[in-house]
């Protein structure tokens, strides 16, 4: 397995040895639109590298390289135009080669598949190194003073909607991802972009899980009516426990609250935002069913045992119809879920 701590120490040492090279914009291999190239910066940190050193540098290039598969390749004006046309917010990341957090974001945040899905769904991702001409232009408009800089911009008005403070989470990849997803989730819930595309997508998701919830409600109501139509036995009349004391939803979804597993390769952490605003974090095995997540919420929030609810992930989707799927199958990994009554 990869020793991330050792690789991080190696990276820090390389940055320290080649700091002047890393900070020299002339050595940054800029592409057609001036996008940053940390791979070139990493390689340039030690120009007289042995074969084994070159291999280590190659590993570092892979580990800390920018997320090229989702970078917007164009100018600031083109990014705004693309955001307007696709009804997506601009997610801006201005990096600074001398700041190790810039590399950490590439390694632990932008490379994560759930984060990528979230960004591709709702954002145009605009990432540049500080010395780049487009980054300088951005700095002229918004005057960031802390790097790396991460912000959300309205492509229609140019308003800077929110600046994300990620520095305090750089030592824990799970906390970093959870915090980012939580902030993005809150932002998307509270803000609607101009144009109808995002709203329509969110409405479609809502309609889908509301329809699923309606089916569940109808099924539960029918079962309750059948139970109520049955003549009561003497034990029931005296108040002895019956099946009615067990919520229908608990019986139906098949979820199990297993003991929390220790951290490991086949274990993931899920953060829950409950109905009253509380936040809970818990580890689950990746091969467990999504129904277990519902069962866990019920175990922590008694009211949820009597009311149908849904868990909403990001990109926005309902987990209600996916209870029989595993966390790994549906990529419900290192994420934040919101519990909502339906």
DRENDO-349096 format. One record per residue (C-alpha): z, x, y. Coordinates in steps of 0.1 Angstrom, whole numbers, plus 5000, padded with zeros to 4 digits. Layout:
<pts>
ZXY
...
</pts>
This chain:
<pts>
500050005000
499450115036
502350275053
501950125088
504950305101
503550645092
500150545105
501750435138
503650765141
500350955134
498550745161
501350805186
501151185179
497351185183
497650995216
500251245228
498051545219
494951395234
496351185262
494051335288
491051265265
492150915258
492550845295
489250995304
486750705309
483850945305
484750985268
484950615262
481850515243
480850205263
478349965249
475549775266
478049565286
480749835289
483049705262
485849945254
485550155223
488950275211
487350435180
485750695202
488950745220
490850795187
488251045175
488151235207
491951285206
491351575182
487951735184
488652005158
489651785130
489551895093
488051685066
491451535057
492151485094
488751315098
489651085070
492950995086
491150945119
488650705101
491550505088
493050485123
489750365136
489650085112
493350005118
493249995156
489649905164
488849605187
487949275171
484249315176
483349005156
484848785184
484348985215
482248825242
479349065249
478549005286
479749025322
482548825337
480148575352
478448535319
481748475302
482648205326
479248045322
479648055284
483147905287
481747615308
478847555285
481047545254
484147385270
486347675261
489047855280
488748225287
491248445269
491348785288
492749105274
492549405297
493749705278
494850055288
494250345264
497450525274
499550215264
500250205227
500749825229
496949805234
496449945200
499149725185
497449415198
494249515180
496049595148
498649315145
497349025167
493549015172
492849115136
494848835121
492548565106
494648265119
494648415154
490948465152
490348105141
492547985170
490648195195
487148115182
488047745182
489347715218
488548035237
485948285249
487548625242
486948875270
488449225262
487849545281
489449875288
490949905323
488450165335
485449945326
483449805356
483949445344
487749505340
487849645375
486149345388
488649125371
491449325386
490049275420
490248895415
493648865397
495449195404
497249245371
499949515373
501249525337
499049655308
497849545284
497149225303
496648895284
495848575303
494148245301
491548155327
489847815336
486147895334
485347605358
487747685386
488548045379
492247965381
494648195361
496547945341
499048165323
499848525317
501348605283
504148855280
503749015246
505449355251
508849265237
507349165204
505349485197
507849605170
507449295148
504049175139
505248835126
507248775159
504148875179
501848635161
504348355161
505048395198
501348405207
500548095186
503447905200
502447985236
498847895229
499847575212
502047465241
499247555265
496547355247
498847055243
499547045280
496147135295
492746975290
489747165300
487047005322
484346845300
484746635269
484046865240
487546995234
489146655240
486646505216
487546765189
491246705194
490746325194
488846355161
491646555145
494246305158
492146005145
491746175111
495446225105
496345885121
494045725096
495645915068
499145825080
498045455082
497145465045
500445625037
502345355057
500445075041
501045215006
504745265014
505044905028
503444754997
505844934975
508844824996
507744464994
507444484956
510944634955
512344374978
510744084958
512544194926
515744014918
518844224925
521044324896
524744294898
525044674904
522644654933
524544364949
527744574947
525944854966
525345104938
522545364944
519045244938
515545394942
515645254978
518145524987
515445784981
512745775008
509345674994
507645975012
510046214994
509146074960
505446074968
504646414982
506146614954
507546884977
510347104966
512747304987
513147624967
515547904977
514148115004
512348414989
512848775002
510048925024
507249065004
503449084999
503148734985
505548575010
504748445045
506848315074
506247975090
507847855122
508447485127
508747295160
510846995151
510846655167
513846735190
512347065202
514347285178
512547575162
513147695127
511647995108
511548025071
509848225044
507748065017
505748204988
502048184995
501348004962
503647714971
502147374980
501947255016
504146965003
506947205003
506747245041
507146865045
510146875021
511747155040
511446965073
513046655057
515846875044
516546995080
515946675099
517346365081
515446115103
512246245088
513246115054
512845765066
509745805089
506245925081
505346245099
502646505101
502646885105
499947005130
498647355128
496347555150
493447535154
494447175157
494447005123
496546775102
498246905071
499046555059
495946525036
496446885023
499846855006
498446944972
496847254985
498647594986
499547785017
497248055007
494347825000
494547665035
495547995053
498847845065
500248195069
502448345096
501848045118
503647785139
503547415129
504547115151
506246815134
505046475148
505946125138
502945905129
</pts>
